[in-house]
Each structure stands twice: as structure tokens, then as C-alpha cells.
Amino acid sequence: MSRSSPLLPRREEMQRLGVDVDRELHAGKQSRVFAGTVNGHTAVVKLTEARLADRAALAERMAMTESLADLTEVVAAPIRIDDSLVSAVGDWWLTATPFVAGRQADIAVTADAWLLGRTLGELHAELGRLGEWHLPPVEALVDDRGDRSRWQLLHGDFSDQNVIVTPNGPRVFDFDDCGYGPVLYDVANSLYMVLFDAEVNADGSRYSAFRSPFLDGYADATRHAVDRVVIDSLIGSRIDALGRWLDDLERAPIGIRTSSPEWLNVLRAFVATHTSTPTRGPR
């Protein structure tokens, strides 16, 4: 399945909002991320394709992030533009956060793996303090009909890609996939992403080296031992969700729905190496 993205907004369109962009930092399936300025202050500017994202849902997630930033310095508050958290510019939704100088966490470094786990544990504590928000379950759990009484808000996409390590500690970004679920799902999903990369790149040691310090860091933050059996079961559930999406692309997240046939084959090969039983790592 292929599609073309709309043209980026003209520079003068963004400048009318007080926004100017410099260099592109990252391009995803439905968004483009730039370094730039908002009203003269350095910022990270994200453009999300309007046809692929609901503005109300995006605004709710940005408002949640703003409230979360009031509770913890680990999260940077989004920047309001004309008192709006989401601005329309051309065929895109524009959002912005302050630019934070630092380095990306490195999952190959034991200390960073531990720090990522601890940061997620601390983040969960603060997310649990927030009230109810009009947000759905995280995408892989939408069809889960189990007990939801202990679910809470989750980051939904916590990885080294969304954490910057600064001299004053880690900072967490990108809550675009946040939603409700059991806290250990977030932990398992983080491990799933490392597992996937390890298998696709034929580097199983990368996952096994990351797993233990990451879980130890999380346990240190929460002061509770992490049930590895539950974690492995949830990793299996995450892989099962990928399999369901591949079998029904129309219901899949946009990143999968718009993937090239070659990448879909990579995803199918990954699923084929696993079953719905718990998994501890690459085989």
C-alpha cells in the first residue's frame, strides 16, 4: 500500500504563527519533526498529517501532557500557540515542545538501560496521579475485554527514541500514543521494541543485555519486583496484536497500514518466529 504525503506548509504560513523551522530531525509514517523556534524560543516542531490524525484526540493528548508536566520535570510542557496546543497549518496539525539539549539514551549501555527502566517507573507514578481523560486504551489493547479496573494512563511508546538524557536528568517526549492499560504493558511494549530490533538486525545479545537492567531500574523506581512471567506474557500479547493487524490491515495502526510490501514481509517473518506463548527473547 502506498500513499503520498501532502506538501509541507510554506514557511510564511508557519511564520504567521510565530513558528520557524530549521532542520528536520525525524520523519515518521504520519508526522515530520523539525528543530526550530516558536516566538523566538528554541523548540521542536511536529507536523502531523491532518488526514491521518483526529485533532480532538491529539489536543486531548497534548492537554494531558501539559497537566503531566505540572507534576514532574521529567516531562516538558507543550508550547501553546495563540493559546492553542494544536494549530492547523495547511494540511497538517502543528504542535511544539521546548527544545531540550542532551543525548539520546543508549540501550547498549547497561547504565542507560537501567535509567530507562527507572524513568518509566517514575513516569507511571505520575501518570497514575492524573484524573480521567477522554483517551482510549493503547492501540494493541483496544479489543482487550479483560478486567480494566486497575488500568491507568500509559506512555504507549516508551523507548530510547523518546528519552533525552540531560545533565539534570532524563526528559520524556512524544505522548502521541498514550492511552489506558495495565502498567506492565508499557514495560513489556518497551521490551518488545528492543526485541524486534534485535531480531530484525540479527543481534540477539542486544535484547538480552537490555532486558535485565531495564527491569531492575523499573523495580527500583516502583519498589516492587517485576513479575517476569507476566512481562513475557504481555510481550507475547503484543506480538499477537501485530499478527492480527497484519491479517487485517484496514484495522491496523497507520504505521503498519502504510508500510511497503517489503516491510510487511519483515513484520510477518517476525511474527512467524513467535507463538502466543510467553517469549524471553530471540530464538
N, C-alpha and C positions, 0 to 999 in steps of 0.2 A: 504494500500500500504506500503510495507516495502523495505528497502534497507540497505546495509551495507556501512559504511564509509571506505575509503581507510586507510591503516595503516599510522600512523603518521610518519613523516620523522625521520630517525635516527639522534641521537644527533650530530654525527660527520658531517652529511650533513648540519645542521644549523650552526654548529661551523665554517665551511668553509666560511660562510657569515659573521662571527663575531657575530653570534647570539647564545645565550644560554638561555634555558628556565628552570624555577624553578618549580612553582606550577601552576596548572590550575585554572583560575578564573571563566570561564564560558564556557559552551558548548551549541551551538545553532544547528539549523537544517542543516546549511551548513558550520559552522565555529567552531573553538576551540580557546579560548583566554587564554593566559598564561602571568604570570609575569616572567620577565627575564631581560636580558641585551643585548644591541647591542653595540658592540665595547667597552664593559666595563661600559656603562652607563645604569642605570635602565630604563626599558621600558616595555610597554605592547605589546606583540607579538600576532598577529592574524593569524591563518591559515584558509584559505577558500578553500573548495574543488574545485579543478580546473574544474572538470566536471560540476559543478553547477553554475559557475560564469564566465562571459566573462572578460578576462584580460584587454582588452582595456577599457571597461566600468568601471572596478574597478580602473584602472590607472587614468581615467578622473576624477572620484570622489575624488581620493586621491590628484590629482593636484589641484582640486577646493578647497579642504580643506587646502592645503598648501597656496593658494592665500588668502583664508579667514583668515587664521592665521596671515597674514601680516596686516590685517585690525583691528583685535581685539584680545586681550589677552584671551578672553573667550574661544577661540579655540586653541588647541595645534597643532603645525605643525607636520605632519607625518615625520618620520625619513627616510632619503634616505640611501639606502644600495648600495654601488658601483654606486651611482648617480641614482639609480632606486627606484621608490616608490612602485613597486610591484616586488617581486622576486619569481622565480619558484624554488620550493624545493620538490622533489618527486612528488606526485600527488596533491600538494597544492600550492596556492598562498600565499606568506608571506608578511605581512605589519606590520609596527610598529609605535608606538607613544610613546612619553616620559611618564614615569610613574608619575602620579600626586597623591600626598598624600592628603587625605581628607576623607570626609564621603559622603555617598550617601544621596541625598535629600530624605526626608520622607514626602510622600503625606498626611500622617495623621496629620502632624503638620501644622497649618494654616500659620505660617511664611514661611515655606518651600514651601507650595503650591503657595503663593504669589510670592516668589522668583523665582519659576519655570516659572510662567507666565511672570514676568518681564524679565527674562533671554531670553525667547523665543521672546519677543517683541524686545529686543535689538539685538538678533541674526538676526531676519528678516530685521532689518535696514541695517545690514552689508551685508547680502546675497543680498539685493537689490542693493548694490553698485558694485557687481561683474558684469563683462561683460557676454556675451553669452558663454555658454558651451554646448558641444555636449552631452546633457543628455535629456532623455525622461521625460514625466510627471511622477509624483509619481504613483506607480502601480495602485492604485484604480481609477486614473483619466485617464488612457490610452485611454479609449473609450469615454471620455467626448468630445462632439462635440460643446460645448458652446463657448462663447466668451473667447478667451485666451489672449486678448490684454493686460490685466493687471496681467497676471501670472508672477511669479518670482521664483527664486530658493527657495526651502523649505528644511528643515532638513529631513522630511519624516518619522521620527521615534522618535520624541522628547518625552522623558518620564524621570521619576526619575531614570530609569536604566542607562541613558546615561548622567547624570549630576553628577559631583563630587563637593561638596562644600568645598572650601579651605579657610584658613584664609585671603586670598587675593581675595576672591570672587568665584563664580561658574565657572566651566570649563565644556565645552560640547564636547562630543565624538560621534563616530560612525555615520558617514555620508554615510554609505553603501546604504541607501535607499533614498538618496537625489534626487530631481528631481523638475520639474516645477509644479506649481499650484497656486491657489489663496491663499494669506497668511492666511486667516481664515480657510482654510482646515487643515493646520498644527495645529492650535489651536483646531479645532474640533477633529482631529485624536488623539491628546493627551488626550482629554476628553473621547473619545471613548474607549481608552485602559483602563482607570480607571473604566469606566462604565462596561466594560466587566469583569474585575477582581472582581468588586463589586457584579455583578450578579452571577458569577460562584461561588463565595465564600459566597453568601447569606449575604452580608454586605452592603446593600444599603446606609447606613449612610456614608460610606467611600466616595462614589461618591458625595453625596450632600454636604459633608463637604469640599471636594476639589474644587468643581466647582467654587463657588463664589470668593474665594481668588485668584484662578488661573486666572480667567478672569479679576479680579481687577488689579492684577500685570501686566498682558499684557496691559491693558488700561493705566496704569501708565507709562509704557515704551513708548507706542506709542502716548500718549496724545490724544487718541481718544476712545470714548466709544465703547465697543464691542456690535454689534448687536446680541442679544441672539437668535432672531428668525433665523437669518442666520446660527448661530452656530448649533442650533438644527436641521436645515435642512441638514447641512453638516454631522452631526453625523448620521442622517438617511441615507444619501447617502453612508456613509462608511459602514453601516450595510448592505445596499443593495448590495454593492460591494462584501462583504463577502458571501452573499447569491448566487450571480452569480458564484463566484469561487467554492462554494460547489456544484453547479449544473453542473459545467464543470471543473472538477479537472485538466484536461490536460492544461487548461489556467490559473490555479491558481498559486500564488507565491509558491516557493519551500517549504516554511514552512508549508503550507496547503497541498500541493500535497503529501508530505511525512509523513503526520500525521497518527497516528494509527486510526483504525476504532473507537475506544473508544473516542478519542479526536475529531474526525469528528462529532460524535454524540453530543458532548458537544457544538461544534460550531453551529450545526444545531438547537439545542434546544435554543440557544441564539437568533439566527435569528428568530426563530418561535415566540418568545415573542414580536417581534417588527414588525412594518409595515414600509412602505416607508415614512410615515408621520413623522414630527419632533418629537424627543423624548427628554424629560428633565431628564430622569433617570430611575432607576429600577422601575418596576411595580410589 
